[in-house]
Amino acid sequence: MRLERAELFQVALPLITPFRTSFGTMTSKDTFLLHVVTDRAEGWSEFAADPEPLYCAEFTAGAEIVIRDFLLPRVAALPAPTTAALAPAMAAVKGHELAKAALETALLDAELRAHGMPLATFLGSVHERVPAGVSVGIKDSLPELIDDVERYLAEGYVRIKLKIEPGWDVEPVRAVRERFGEALPLQVDANTAYTLADAEHLRKLDEFGLLLIEEPLEENNLHAHARLQRRLTTPVCLDESIHNARDAASAIAMDACRVINVKPARVGGYPEARRIHDLAAAHGVPVWCGGMLETGIGRAPNLALAALPGCTLPGDTSASGRYFAEDITEPFVLQDGHLPVPTAPGIGIDPLPDALARFTTSRRRLYPR
């Protein structure tokens, strides 16, 4: 396989409703799709982060520079840019996992399409469909929160995740528990909004029987998370702090987490995500596939990862209609609380030409320049 062309489609898709977390409010999904053409097949991927470096250090404009100026020249110099060769070729570039994931996934998509192999087969997925959870953003009032949760449960979602922050934590969880009962699978996500000084306050969440509390403290502080976990009965789940399998191994060894949220983009791509899955499974640690408000181009491969045997908790692989009135691909539709795992070669889905044209704000060739 030989790389012939790489281009970027800057896209902006309005969200149905604003999505608020502890680090900001999103009203649209502004990102880019990466399209690669090889001598054997084409491939697509989605950059998972945002225009501003708020969730993580990477952002769309910076990722474009990293891919164009540093990653693509190294990949193009390979005799064959196969998946096995990509990570070693890009290793000299420090960090930038999300940029690396975008390039690796696009080329993996092309390679698998050339072989007629679905990503689910490549990863070793064992399920034809996966249970879908939904992430509920911070609201202006408890009645608004209850209405949203009620609607999502009526749509069939099997797990609810509440975004929390100081001042919006115990009471929202209590309200949801009182309204929907103890049997509802419920978890919370702080997106690094607390400090270890809040441990006694966070202990108040123990009474609600949560599946987990996700990334409560500053990212990359495994020591603090380990100290917090000793004071909570609620399992701590790490998200932003896990950048690779090495981080996952350290976190497990320190008991800094008892659950791991695996986001392929955040860890550099799907092969590394599979390694984290295998490591966690070997230690009896549940994993699940998180989400980044992806379009169908990012959602499709996440479903393949969520179908791995160690993904024993519902992920954030919500239906397309949770976020977008119209997706850039054929929509993923909830069926009895589950979403089907794509079975076509590669990531299993393509952009719809008309939708791609409508949502594209700019298009640039990255290789050859």
GIHUFEN-V5384 format. One record per backbone hydrogen bond with DSSP energy under -0.5 kcal/mol. CO is the residue of the C=O (numbers start at 0). NH is the residue of the N-H. Records with the same first field share a line. If there is no record, write none. Layout:
CO=NH, NH
This chain:
0=80
1=38
4=36
5=365, 366
6=34
7=9, 363
8=32
9=360, 361
10=30
11=13
12=28
17=19
18=25
19=137
20=23
23=20
25=18
26=14
27=29
28=12, 30
30=10
31=46
32=8, 34
33=44
34=6
35=42
36=3, 4
40=37
42=35
44=33
49=59
51=53, 54
58=62
59=63
60=64
61=65
62=66
63=67
64=68
65=69, 70
66=71
69=73
70=74
71=75
72=76
74=77
79=81
81=84, 85
82=85, 86
84=88
85=89
86=90
89=92
91=93
95=99
96=100
97=101
98=102
99=103
100=104
101=105
102=106
103=107
104=108
105=109
106=110
107=111
108=112
109=113
110=114
111=115, 116
112=115
116=345
117=121
118=122
119=123, 124
127=340
129=338
130=132, 314
131=157, 158
133=135, 160
134=136
135=162
140=144
141=145
142=146
143=147
144=148
145=149
146=150
147=151
148=152
149=153
150=154
151=155, 156
152=155
158=133
159=186
160=135, 162
161=188
164=167
167=164
168=172
169=173
170=174
171=175
172=176
173=177
174=178
175=179
176=180
180=183
183=185
184=159
185=210
186=161
187=213
188=163
189=192
194=197
195=198
197=201
198=202
200=203
201=204
202=205
203=206
204=207
205=208
211=187
212=236
213=189, 190
214=191
215=193
217=220
219=221
220=224
221=225
222=226
223=227
224=228
225=229
226=230
227=230, 231
228=231
234=212
235=257, 258
236=214
237=260
238=241
240=242
243=247
244=248
245=249
246=250
247=251
248=252
249=253
250=254, 255, 256
251=254
257=285
258=237
259=261, 287
260=262
261=263, 289
262=265, 266
263=268
264=267
268=272
269=273
270=274
271=275
272=276
273=277
274=278
275=279
276=280
277=281
278=282
279=282, 284
280=283
283=285
285=259
286=311, 312
287=261, 289
288=315
294=297, 298
295=299
296=300
297=301
298=302
299=303
300=304
301=305
302=306
303=306
304=307
306=125, 126
307=310
309=286, 311
314=132
315=317
318=321
319=322, 323
322=15
327=351
330=332
331=319, 320
334=337
336=131
337=334
338=129
344=347
345=118
350=352
351=355
352=356
353=357
354=358
355=359
358=11
361=9
363=7
366=5
